[in-house]
Structures are given as C-alpha cells and as structure tokens.
Amino acid sequence: MEEEINSLNERIKKNTQNPEDYYLNGKVSFSNLEYDKAVDNFTKAIFIIEYKEISASLHYKNELAYLYRGLAYVLKLRPEPEKAIGDFTNAINIVEKKQTTDPLKTKLFLYRGTAYITKKNFDKAIEDLSKVTDTRNDMQVSAFYLRGRAYYGAENYDAAINDFIKAKMNFFEIVGLLSESKIKDEDNKIKNALLKIIRERKDSYFNKIVNEEIENKTCYEEIYVDMLLILRMLHVNTDEMPVAHYTSKSVAQELLFNNSKFRLSSIAHTNDPTEGNILLKVFDLKECDLKNESTNNVFIGCFSFNYDNLNQYRLYAKQSGNEASGVCISVKKMFFTDNIKITFIKEKPDLDGHSTMRSGQEQDRELPLFRCIYIDFNINVLYLGHKEEINYINEGNPRQYNDYEKEIKERENKIKNIMKEDLYKTIKNNSNLETEIIIKLLLPLRYLVKHIAFKEEQECRIFSVEDKTNKNIGHNEDYSKMWIDYISMKSNNVEKVIFAPKSGNIETFNFFLKQKGITSVKSDLPFQ
C-alpha cells in the first residue's frame, strides 16, 4: 500500500493534470479511512475533467469520483450529507445521460436515499429507496431496511414494520427500534407489531407448534407474543457488565489456559427441583418432568450480577467439594451478543430465510444474556435479577444506581402486568386451549423464571434449545450430566479473576494469569 501511494505521488508530481492519478489516490485514502484526504483528491480529479476539459483514460469515470466523494462526505468525522446528496445527484445525471442500463445507478439511489435519511428528508429518501426495492438486486434487503428507517422517521410505523419484515429483521430488532420511538400507547403498538410479524412472516418455531387450521390460533399468537415481549425486557444491557461466573479452579484452568470451550449444561440437572415448572404453576398448568420432556432439551450457562459474593462462593466456587475454594471469573460483554435472539441450533430457517431462530451453522456464535425472574406462585411478588447497589459503589459509580434501579422497577411492573393481565387471563379465560401447546410456546421463558427463594443469587443466563438427537450434545458415562459447547473464554473476554477466600496454592495460577494479561486478586471476604 505504501509503495502504491509513493508511486502515485511521484506520478502526480510529474503530471498534475492526470485525473486518474488523483482518483486512484483518493481511493487509497478512502480505503485508509482518511476521508478528508479522499475528498481533496476526488475534487481535483473532478475539477480537471469538468473545468479544464482534459480527457481521461477509458478506465476513468467521473461518476465514480462523484460516488466516492459523496461517500467520503458521509463517512468523514464531521459528515456533510448535503454535499453528498449533490455528488450522488451529479453521478446519477452522468449515468442517465448514457442511456444505458448501469447497475451503478441503483447503488447511487441507495446511497442518496441514505444521505436523505441523515438530513431527515424522509420523503426524498423513500422516493430514492423505492427505486431500489422495486428491482431485483443484491441491495434490495438493505434498501428495505433503509426505507423502513425512513418510514420510521416519518412516523409511518406500519409501513416501517412492513419494510423491516422484508429486510429479514428478527422480532427483537424490529421491536427494539419501535421501543426507541415516542409513539402513543407504545406497549400496544409494539404488541400489535409483533402479532403482525407472526402473521405475515410465518415464524418457523410458532408454526411448528401451532397448526394453521387450529382452533383459537389467535389466543396462541397472543401467548407467544407476550412471551417474546417479556423476553425482550429480560435482555441484559452491555452497561450492566461485567458479570460473574463462579466455578472451581480446575474448570477455570481449562477455560483460561487450555482453550476449552465454555459449557452450557442441561437444565434437567440443576440444583433447583422446581426449574422450568415455576411459570407453569403460576398459570395452573401441569408440571413437566424435565428429563423426559418432549424432544427438546434446554442448555444454560449461568452467571451472576454479583461478583465477589460470599453466598456464590459457597455454593458454586468449590474445589474438591470445599466451599469458597474456587474462583469468580469477571466476564466482559464481548462474551455475549447484543443481538437478542432465541437460539434453536437444530432449527432450519424458512425457504425465504425468515426465522427468529438461528441455524446450525451459527452455533459457535455468541448468545445474548438474559436476567432471571424471581416470583411467587401468585405473581404478588416479582423481582428481576440485577446489579446491587454495592457493585456500583465498588465501581465508583454510586450515583448511577438510582437511575438503574428505577429502570429495573419499571421493567418489573411491565412484566408483572403482562403476566397477570395478559398471559394469565388469556390462559384462564380459554379453557379449551391445549396445555401441551402453551407449554411449548412458553419454553424459552420457562427457564428464566425461578422461585423467589433464589433471589439473592441475582442470576442471568445464556441458553439454547436443542433437539435431544443432536450429536453435538456431550455427556458423561451414566448420562447424569449433559452439555453442549459454547465458545472459548479468551483472555480479552475476562476482566479479572477473583480467588475465593479459601482458595489455596494460587501462586502458579497467578503466574499463568499474568502471562495471559489477566488481572487477579484474592477476595478478602470473611469465611472460616
């Protein structure tokens, strides 16, 4: 790259009137993200052709110089969308004068439409982007997404939802955008949007459970959408991280030094005998035997908002069965994804690519993190897992806790309302609904609901739903433990390692942590 730059500069010194050299220099600057330099070079190329009327080689096209300069105006540190619109317009005019079919024209409408969105000229953006969506091309999906953003900006939410569906966005991405808006009756608008997505997009998981001709299909749609709305509010934001994973020193050694993958364990072997059934009891549905439940098995990875916590050390940070002798690994946000999704690794997308689930080829990707709900059987008490005030104090941000606590309380109230006023009433007022179908529709949420007795654990989880026939499921000899591999816990995913109060012989462990660039400390919490 450096040789190319030097060569171009030498050629420009010898001949300052060659537009192609300025154009190529501009492309190099553009590739290096030096957008101001790129603008300067493209401007010189355009000036030579248009004002000095010097002819260029057959390889040079002025419309490309306008295109790249327009992109540079958009991408530079201080964007100039008005100038970008002018450049894209000039490029379009040049292409149209040729009176030939040029795919570049479609791309220019896409870029100019994007610039109009930046200028909040949504009508013009919609006009340009419609010219891209009306033709079959590899930019069509992007154009639907961008036109959806333009409709969204123009407060035409129904049209925006339609375009987002065509752009193959999942439930949570669309609802996330709608949640940012200040539309009236926001919760009902979002719920109606989800129902619309289900009915038009034919969600593969929902259709697998609910037959097209089934009686009371509308009720099942309501139940499924309410579940999705709750799941969205359980998503853990990146500003709530890092989170803690408590384990033995031997497991931590495998994860941190031997590149072993983090395991998601089968839900059928947890320490909570009510796991998966709390939500069913709340709605007076029959309980399930987790070990024999249908063909699916749920696998979870457990974390806590409370790091360096004595209760967690005693329960989960054990070495050879000794309490508080293991470690707490403080895990960064890079270990998870911000993209909210329900992962069914064995599930295949529809023929048109539409699915809220991910196919098997993506099984090594990061999963989203969800907080647990702690609840009593009457929904009189509902509590969400979250960071406690002591964590904010320890991090030096005590003032942020009040706003955070307010947000958590708002989520708790909304979830409580959906459970009592929507889900409970839909299930209780329609006695002819099939229990087995309801249980399956609630599957992703069931394993995030725990009894209020476990509240102090402040748990959050990643999860995946697997077909029991999946050959990637690992197990021990007597099948008393089953798991699937997630991803490796690399050093850049770890903020620090805290040794539990009774951890011994940590010198060698510390040495290798330092080699990996991982900070470590020993907890000073009192434990005998």
Long-range contacts (C-beta under 8 A, 24 or more apart in sequence): 1-28, 1-31, 1-32, 4-28, 17-48, 17-52, 17-54, 18-48, 18-56, 19-44, 19-45, 19-46, 19-48, 19-49, 19-54, 19-56, 19-60, 19-62, 19-65, 20-45, 20-56, 20-57, 20-59, 20-60, 22-48, 23-60, 23-64, 23-65, 23-68, 26-65, 26-68, 26-69, 26-72, 27-68, 30-68, 30-71, 30-72, 33-75, 35-72, 35-73, 35-75, 35-76, 35-77, 36-72, 36-76, 36-77, 38-68, 38-69, 38-72, 39-69, 39-72, 39-73, 39-76, 42-66, 42-68, 42-69, 42-72, 43-69, 62-94, 63-90, 63-91, 63-94, 63-95, 63-104, 63-108, 64-91, 64-104, 66-90, 66-91, 66-94, 67-91, 67-104, 67-107, 67-108, 67-111, 70-111, 70-112, 70-115, 71-111, 74-111, 74-114, 74-115, 74-118, 79-118, 81-115, 81-116, 81-118, 81-119, 82-119, 84-111, 84-112, 84-115, 85-112, 85-115, 85-116, 85-119, 88-112, 88-115, 103-137, 106-131, 106-132, 106-135, 106-137, 106-139, 107-139, 110-139, 110-142, 110-143, 110-146, 113-143, 113-146, 113-147, 113-150, 114-146, 116-150, 117-146, 117-149, 117-150, 117-153, 120-153, 122-150, 122-151, 122-153, 122-154, 123-154, 125-150, 125-153, 126-150, 126-151, 126-154, 133-163, 133-166, 141-166, 141-167, 141-168, 142-167, 145-169, 149-177, 152-177, 152-181, 155-181, 155-183, 157-181, 157-183, 157-189, 157-193, 161-193, 161-196, 161-197, 162-200, 165-197, 165-200, 165-201, 168-353, 168-354, 170-340, 170-341, 170-355, 170-356, 171-197, 171-203, 171-228, 171-356, 172-228, 172-231, 172-232, 172-235, 172-339, 172-340, 172-341, 172-356, 173-339, 173-340, 175-228, 175-229, 175-232, 176-232, 176-340, 179-232, 187-229, 187-414, 190-229, 191-225, 191-226, 191-229, 194-225, 194-228, 194-229, 195-221, 195-222, 195-225, 198-224, 198-225, 201-354, 202-350, 202-354, 203-354, 203-355, 203-356, 204-347, 204-348, 204-349, 204-350, 204-354, 204-355, 204-356, 204-357, 205-342, 205-344, 205-347, 205-355, 205-356, 205-357, 206-441, 209-437, 209-440, 209-441, 210-437, 210-441, 214-437, 215-432, 216-430, 216-432, 216-433, 219-426, 219-430, 219-433, 220-433, 220-437, 220-438, 220-441, 222-422, 222-426, 223-423, 223-426, 223-427, 223-438, 223-441, 223-442, 224-441, 226-418, 226-422, 226-423, 226-426, 227-423, 227-441, 227-442, 227-444, 227-445, 229-418, 230-373, 230-415, 230-418, 230-419, 230-445, 231-340, 231-342, 231-370, 231-444, 231-445, 231-448, 232-340, 233-411, 233-414, 233-415, 234-370, 234-371, 234-372, 234-373, 234-384, 234-415, 234-448, 235-340, 235-368, 235-369, 235-370, 235-371, 236-336, 236-368, 236-369, 236-370, 236-371, 236-460, 238-333, 238-338, 240-305, 240-386, 240-387, 240-404, 241-331, 241-332, 241-333, 241-336, 241-369, 242-307, 242-330, 242-331, 242-332, 242-333, 242-495, 243-303, 243-304, 243-305, 243-307, 243-330, 243-331, 243-369, 243-460, 244-303, 244-304, 244-305, 244-306, 244-307, 244-308, 244-309, 244-312, 244-328, 244-329, 244-330, 244-331, 245-301, 245-302, 245-303, 245-304, 245-328, 245-329, 245-331, 246-304, 246-312, 246-313, 246-315, 246-316, 246-317, 246-326, 246-327, 246-328, 246-329, 247-316, 247-317, 247-326, 247-327, 247-329, 248-317, 248-318, 248-319, 248-325, 248-326, 248-327, 249-319, 249-325, 249-326, 249-327, 249-503, 249-506, 249-509, 250-319, 251-326, 252-326, 252-327, 252-329, 252-497, 253-509, 255-329, 255-488, 255-489, 256-329, 256-489, 256-491, 256-494, 256-497, 256-512, 256-513, 256-516, 256-518, 257-512, 257-516, 259-488, 260-488, 261-485, 261-486, 261-487, 261-488, 262-301, 262-335, 262-485, 262-486, 262-487, 262-488, 262-489, 263-301, 263-474, 263-483, 263-484, 263-485, 263-486, 264-299, 264-300, 264-301, 264-462, 264-463, 264-464, 264-483, 264-484, 264-485, 264-486, 265-299, 265-300, 265-301, 265-481, 265-482, 265-483, 266-297, 266-298, 266-299, 266-481, 266-482, 266-483, 267-297, 267-298, 267-299, 267-300, 267-447, 268-297, 268-482, 269-480, 269-481, 269-482, 270-300, 271-315, 272-450, 272-451, 272-454, 274-450, 274-451, 275-447, 275-450, 276-446, 276-447, 277-446, 278-375, 278-377, 278-446, 278-449, 278-450, 278-451, 279-442, 279-445, 279-446, 279-449, 280-439, 280-442, 280-446, 281-377, 282-375, 282-377, 282-378, 282-379, 282-419, 282-424, 282-449, 283-423, 283-424, 283-427, 283-428, 283-438, 284-427, 284-428, 285-427, 285-435, 285-438, 285-439, 286-435, 288-439, 294-440, 295-467, 295-468, 295-469, 296-443, 296-465, 296-466, 296-467, 296-468, 297-465, 297-466, 297-467, 297-468, 297-473, 297-482, 298-443, 298-447, 298-463, 298-464, 298-465, 298-466, 299-463, 299-464, 299-465, 299-466, 299-482, 299-483, 299-484, 300-447, 300-461, 300-462, 300-463, 301-367, 301-461, 301-462, 301-463, 301-486, 302-459, 302-460, 302-461, 303-331, 303-369, 303-459, 303-460, 303-461, 303-462, 304-457, 304-458, 304-459, 304-460, 305-371, 305-385, 305-386, 305-387, 305-388, 305-391, 305-458, 305-459, 305-460, 306-387, 306-388, 306-391, 306-457, 306-458, 307-391, 307-498, 308-498, 308-523, 308-525, 310-501, 310-525, 310-526, 310-527, 311-456, 311-457, 312-457, 313-500, 313-501, 313-523, 313-525, 313-527, 314-527, 315-457, 317-500, 319-503, 322-502, 323-502, 323-527, 324-500, 324-501, 324-502, 324-503, 324-527, 325-500, 325-502, 325-503, 325-504, 326-500, 326-503, 327-497, 327-498, 327-499, 327-500, 327-503, 328-497, 328-498, 328-500, 328-523, 329-489, 329-494, 329-497, 330-494, 330-495, 330-496, 330-497, 330-498, 331-489, 331-493, 331-494, 331-495, 332-492, 332-493, 332-494, 332-495, 334-366, 334-492, 334-493, 335-366, 335-487, 335-489, 335-493, 336-366, 336-367, 336-368, 336-369, 336-462, 337-365, 337-366, 337-367, 337-368, 338-368, 339-368, 340-368, 341-367, 341-368, 342-444, 342-465, 343-367, 343-463, 343-464, 343-465, 344-464, 344-465, 344-466, 345-464, 345-465, 345-466, 345-470, 345-472, 345-484, 346-466, 346-467, 346-470, 363-464, 363-472, 364-487, 365-487, 366-487, 367-462, 367-463, 367-464, 367-486, 368-462, 369-460, 369-461, 369-462, 370-448, 370-460, 370-461, 370-462, 370-463, 371-448, 371-459, 371-460, 372-448, 372-449, 372-450, 372-457, 372-459, 372-460, 372-461, 373-415, 373-448, 373-449, 373-450, 374-450, 374-451, 374-452, 374-454, 374-455, 375-449, 375-450, 375-451, 375-452, 376-451, 376-452, 379-416, 379-419, 379-420, 379-424, 381-452, 382-412, 382-415, 382-416, 382-419, 383-412, 383-452, 383-455, 384-408, 384-411, 384-412, 384-415, 385-457, 385-458, 385-459, 385-460, 386-458, 387-458, 388-458, 462-486, 491-516, 491-517, 491-518, 494-518, 495-519, 496-520, 496-521, 497-521, 498-522, 498-523, 499-523, 500-527, 501-525, 501-526, 501-527, 502-527
